[in-house]
């Protein structure tokens, strides 16, 4: 057996969505919405250990309880029909945690793909991704992120459920597109998905704008309807409102990632320098380190194995 495997999952930003999570079967639960994958994401390295009996998890070298990771490990070995072995799990995250970049789903997906490779691919990629989806749904950390990160690009979820059960359509996009994000900090996906008032606003606005986007599945419509969704759900803080207003005044289309306290825009490479100036000028009005600008290219492919030993 291999001793060490590394897998990578792209990050993912959701522009609009609504829940389809009433099913008691987590494979059938999910969301309908739209989002895109970015090349900055999560690399998970797993290593078989003999010096301890428990599973160890670190996030960027810091020990973490990581309930999703533990559940992925347990579900994988349950499906495999074998007793869990002690492994060291290291998640290396390139994006802000809990800020709408799909880090939980990316960690779950890259972990299960690494475990699957470690054991000689007993499950196909879809079956492995289903394990990550189930862990996300059960932990209330995501509903459709794993689906997007499994395939990459821009996608509209058209049928809820795990990969292999749910379905998507692609939004065509130019290959030189980048995502620019201005981020203040995290928002709790678990809290938002459990709050009745927030859920009601999301359901109403999400269903409306998802339906409209399906009629015109292109990048301008995605940005337009994502912004309308953010406005109608009113999930943004005063700081996010200020960032959106600054970008709008500069003629830049932007919206809010679900769920993160920040904004994103989709831009061609030649547009980046001027928009970065706008973003940096906006950030200069806040204490150093309290707001950050991040740029990433679009991930054209989904998660996969990157190394083995």
Number of C-alpha atoms within 10 A of each C-alpha: 9 12 12 19 22 25 26 29 36 35 33 31 26 25 28 30 26 26 20 17 18 10 11 8 12 20 21 21 24 29 23 24 27 32 26 26 31 27 23 21 27 31 26 28 23 25 20 17 16 10 8 11 11 13 16 19 21 16 18 13 11 9 12 14 11 15 14 22 26 18 18 24 23 17 18 22 15 12 13 14 9 9 9 16 16 16 23 18 23 24 28 18 22 16 18 18 16 18 22 28 29 34 28 26 33 30 30 31 35 33 34 27 30 30 25 22 22 21 12 11 13 14 16 10 18 15 18 24 26 22 26 32 31 27 28 27 24 15 15 16 23 23 30 31 30 33 30 29 31 23 22 24 24 27 25 24 23 17 18 24 28 28 25 13 14 19 16 19 14 16 19 12 12 10 13 11 18 22 21 21 22 24 25 21 16 16 19 15 18 14 12 18 20 11 10 11 11 15 16 14 16 24 15 14 21 29 17 15 24 24 13 14 23 18 10 12 19 16 16 13 16 27 22 16 23 29 22 18 26 20 15 14 20 13 20 22 11 9 16 20 18 13 24 24 14 17 20 13 10 12 10 16 17 24 31 31 27 27 24 26 25 28 26 24 20 24 20 13 13 11 12 17 10 10 18 17 11 16 20 14 12 16 20 10 9 12 8 9 8 10 19 16 16 15 19 18 19 25 25 15 16 20 26 20 18 15 12 16 10
